Amino acid sequence: MAQAVGMLEVFGLVTAFVAADAGCKAADVTVEHFDKNKPGNADALPVPLIVCIKFRGEVAAVEAAMQAAEAAAEGVSGVVDKYIIANPEDGTQKMLKLNAFDKN
């Protein structure tokens, strides 16, 4: 059975590190690659970069990590969106490995 995944989009890389740290301290989860997105309206945002944090683990652990990470992110620059997939299918598993940080 696949591990659950929690995805938390936040404003900025510093917020992503703070949120990931809080999530990992709150529950038995691992963090997969961060992903980034610079939206078209970047100048209108609090921080012109959106970063997605991906937590992996048992469903209850991912839920606890997401709650802690969201609270930590709200204390920095904020949360854009969040979602938990309890049992990702194989095609989704492949997509979760993609990230834009190693792209030019």
Backbone as CSV, one residue per row, in Angstrom:
resi,resn,N_x,N_y,N_z,CA_x,CA_y,CA_z,C_x,C_y,C_z
1,MET,0.843,-1.185,0.000,0.000,0.000,0.000,0.889,1.250,0.000
2,ALA,0.529,2.203,-0.794,1.306,3.432,-0.912,1.154,4.288,0.340
3,GLN,2.198,5.054,0.616,2.116,5.997,1.724,1.257,7.180,1.312
4,ALA,0.593,7.764,2.287,-0.184,8.978,2.034,0.770,10.102,1.687
5,VAL,0.250,11.116,1.005,1.042,12.304,0.701,0.227,13.533,1.081
6,GLY,0.889,14.459,1.735,0.293,15.754,2.043,1.058,16.818,1.287
7,MET,0.347,17.655,0.574,0.987,18.726,-0.203,0.557,20.061,0.372
8,LEU,1.537,20.870,0.705,1.287,22.178,1.289,2.036,23.211,0.463
9,GLU,1.289,24.123,-0.163,1.909,25.205,-0.923,1.996,26.438,-0.035
10,VAL,3.191,27.037,-0.019,3.438,28.207,0.822,4.127,29.286,0.001
11,PHE,4.124,30.495,0.551,4.810,31.621,-0.083,6.273,31.641,0.340
12,GLY,7.181,31.316,-0.562,8.602,31.487,-0.326,9.339,30.285,0.223
13,LEU,10.639,30.261,-0.057,11.490,29.153,0.344,11.731,29.115,1.851
14,VAL,11.894,30.256,2.471,12.097,30.282,3.926,10.877,29.690,4.625
15,THR,9.703,30.078,4.192,8.473,29.536,4.780,8.406,28.032,4.574
16,ALA,8.837,27.548,3.411,8.828,26.110,3.137,9.733,25.361,4.114
17,PHE,10.922,25.898,4.380,11.826,25.237,5.324,11.259,25.249,6.737
18,VAL,10.687,26.361,7.149,10.090,26.458,8.485,8.932,25.458,8.613
19,ALA,8.080,25.393,7.595,6.927,24.491,7.622,7.364,23.029,7.592
20,ALA,8.329,22.702,6.747,8.818,21.321,6.657,9.429,20.875,7.982
21,ASP,10.193,21.750,8.598,10.801,21.440,9.893,9.723,21.169,10.943
22,ALA,8.716,22.025,10.993,7.631,21.850,11.971,6.871,20.553,11.714
23,GLY,6.597,20.253,10.450,5.868,19.036,10.113,6.631,17.778,10.492
24,CYS,7.933,17.772,10.224,8.750,16.602,10.540,8.931,16.418,12.044
25,LYS,8.940,17.508,12.780,9.049,17.417,14.243,7.736,16.957,14.872
26,ALA,6.621,17.218,14.210,5.305,16.895,14.769,4.890,15.449,14.529
27,ALA,5.446,14.801,13.517,4.965,13.462,13.161,6.053,12.671,12.448
28,ASP,5.848,11.381,12.374,6.791,10.482,11.714,6.527,10.495,10.202
29,VAL,7.062,11.511,9.540,6.908,11.671,8.098,8.268,11.954,7.470
30,THR,8.326,11.821,6.160,9.492,12.260,5.407,9.036,13.343,4.447
31,VAL,9.984,14.134,3.997,9.692,15.192,3.031,10.298,14.787,1.698
32,GLU,9.489,14.817,0.655,10.004,14.599,-0.690,10.484,15.934,-1.236
33,HIS,10.915,15.955,-2.463,11.433,17.173,-3.083,10.456,18.328,-2.927
34,PHE,11.002,19.500,-2.609,10.205,20.720,-2.713,9.991,20.976,-4.195
35,ASP,8.931,21.664,-4.523,8.704,22.091,-5.901,8.417,23.574,-5.875
36,LYS,8.724,24.262,-6.954,8.513,25.712,-6.983,7.664,26.104,-8.173
37,ASN,7.049,27.254,-8.037,6.226,27.803,-9.094,6.267,29.323,-8.966
38,LYS,6.579,29.986,-10.050,6.516,31.447,-10.064,5.290,31.809,-10.901
39,PRO,4.193,32.144,-10.250,2.955,32.427,-10.976,3.037,33.721,-11.784
40,GLY,2.132,33.845,-12.728,2.081,35.019,-13.594,1.860,36.313,-12.836
41,ASN,1.164,36.249,-11.718,0.898,37.456,-10.929,1.865,37.575,-9.752
42,ALA,3.098,37.128,-9.931,4.075,37.066,-8.838,4.269,38.406,-8.134
43,ASP,4.228,39.495,-8.879,4.450,40.808,-8.263,3.335,41.201,-7.294
44,ALA,2.169,40.601,-7.430,1.044,40.922,-6.561,1.008,40.052,-5.297
45,LEU,1.915,39.082,-5.194,1.918,38.154,-4.068,2.820,38.654,-2.936
46,PRO,2.595,38.150,-1.712,3.448,38.551,-0.589,4.922,38.201,-0.838
47,VAL,5.154,37.061,-1.464,6.479,36.596,-1.861,6.305,36.049,-3.279
48,PRO,7.187,36.417,-4.233,6.936,36.055,-5.637,7.273,34.616,-6.011
49,LEU,7.317,33.716,-5.041,7.610,32.312,-5.311,6.692,31.454,-4.453
50,ILE,6.084,30.453,-5.068,5.266,29.493,-4.335,6.035,28.181,-4.288
51,VAL,6.137,27.597,-3.100,6.859,26.345,-2.912,5.889,25.294,-2.378
52,CYS,5.956,24.102,-2.953,5.124,22.986,-2.518,5.978,22.016,-1.707
53,ILE,5.525,21.726,-0.492,6.167,20.754,0.391,5.346,19.473,0.301
54,LYS,6.026,18.332,0.174,5.329,17.045,0.070,5.746,16.148,1.233
55,PHE,4.815,15.901,2.156,5.045,15.004,3.285,4.571,13.607,2.921
56,ARG,5.327,12.576,3.319,4.930,11.191,3.077,4.924,10.420,4.384
57,GLY,3.948,9.522,4.551,3.859,8.677,5.736,2.473,8.087,5.863
58,GLU,2.194,7.545,7.039,0.856,7.043,7.333,-0.123,8.214,7.341
59,VAL,-1.378,7.950,7.052,-2.368,9.019,6.926,-2.414,9.909,8.171
60,ALA,-2.496,9.311,9.350,-2.585,10.106,10.581,-1.329,10.950,10.789
61,ALA,-0.175,10.407,10.452,1.074,11.158,10.598,1.119,12.327,9.621
62,VAL,0.685,12.097,8.394,0.662,13.174,7.401,-0.310,14.268,7.830
63,GLU,-1.462,13.873,8.361,-2.424,14.874,8.840,-1.819,15.724,9.954
64,ALA,-1.126,15.095,10.899,-0.503,15.833,12.004,0.611,16.746,11.489
65,ALA,1.410,16.243,10.555,2.487,17.047,9.979,1.935,18.255,9.236
66,MET,0.870,18.043,8.493,0.269,19.136,7.730,-0.273,20.221,8.663
67,GLN,-0.914,19.821,9.751,-1.437,20.806,10.703,-0.314,21.642,11.299
68,ALA,0.771,20.986,11.706,1.902,21.708,12.299,2.576,22.600,11.260
69,ALA,2.739,22.087,10.063,3.390,22.855,8.999,2.564,24.070,8.608
70,GLU,1.256,23.894,8.525,0.384,25.016,8.177,0.458,26.113,9.243
71,ALA,0.416,25.719,10.500,0.498,26.705,11.582,1.830,27.453,11.525
72,ALA,2.905,26.743,11.269,4.223,27.381,11.183,4.295,28.327,9.988
73,ALA,3.748,27.899,8.853,3.784,28.728,7.645,2.962,30.001,7.820
74,GLU,1.847,29.905,8.498,1.009,31.088,8.728,1.755,32.131,9.557
75,GLY,2.704,31.687,10.365,3.492,32.608,11.161,4.609,33.294,10.388
76,VAL,4.847,32.861,9.141,5.903,33.474,8.336,5.239,34.274,7.221
77,SER,5.005,33.659,6.066,4.394,34.424,4.966,3.087,33.832,4.457
78,GLY,2.681,32.683,4.965,1.352,32.182,4.647,1.274,30.953,3.761
79,VAL,0.059,30.404,3.713,-0.256,29.190,2.962,-1.072,29.554,1.733
80,VAL,-0.756,28.918,0.621,-1.508,29.106,-0.613,-2.619,28.070,-0.709
81,ASP,-2.262,26.796,-0.533,-3.232,25.717,-0.667,-2.684,24.471,0.022
82,LYS,-3.561,23.481,0.249,-3.143,22.239,0.900,-4.061,21.109,0.471
83,TYR,-3.511,19.901,0.480,-4.325,18.746,0.137,-3.617,17.475,0.590
84,ILE,-4.390,16.478,1.024,-3.851,15.171,1.408,-4.467,14.115,0.501
85,ILE,-3.610,13.246,-0.040,-4.067,12.084,-0.809,-3.720,10.863,0.038
86,ALA,-4.728,10.158,0.519,-4.514,9.045,1.434,-3.837,7.847,0.769
87,ASN,-4.153,7.585,-0.482,-3.613,6.410,-1.167,-3.371,6.744,-2.635
88,PRO,-2.263,7.431,-2.946,-2.021,7.834,-4.335,-1.834,6.630,-5.253
89,GLU,-2.386,6.715,-6.434,-2.227,5.623,-7.406,-0.881,5.759,-8.111
90,ASP,-0.494,4.749,-8.881,0.853,4.682,-9.457,1.211,5.897,-10.314
91,GLY,0.297,6.365,-11.138,0.583,7.526,-11.978,0.844,8.773,-11.144
92,THR,0.102,8.912,-10.073,0.305,10.045,-9.170,1.644,9.927,-8.462
93,GLN,2.026,8.707,-8.088,3.320,8.485,-7.431,4.462,9.020,-8.300
94,LYS,4.403,8.761,-9.605,5.444,9.234,-10.524,5.469,10.762,-10.582
95,MET,4.306,11.382,-10.616,4.225,12.836,-10.707,4.753,13.512,-9.437
96,LEU,4.621,12.855,-8.290,5.078,13.431,-7.032,6.591,13.599,-6.984
97,LYS,7.303,12.870,-7.823,8.763,12.959,-7.845,9.269,14.142,-8.667
98,LEU,8.396,14.759,-9.452,8.804,15.898,-10.272,9.081,17.113,-9.396
99,ASN,10.066,17.907,-9.796,10.311,19.177,-9.125,11.020,20.113,-10.082
100,ALA,10.871,21.404,-9.848,11.425,22.418,-10.737,12.685,23.070,-10.167
101,PHE,13.128,22.692,-8.990,14.300,23.334,-8.419,15.592,22.994,-9.148
102,ASP,15.635,21.843,-9.819,16.852,21.495,-10.537,16.798,21.909,-12.008
103,LYS,15.811,22.686,-12.374,15.672,23.174,-13.747,16.162,24.616,-13.826
104,ASN,16.674,24.977,-14.953,17.121,26.377,-15.153,15.992,27.241,-15.600
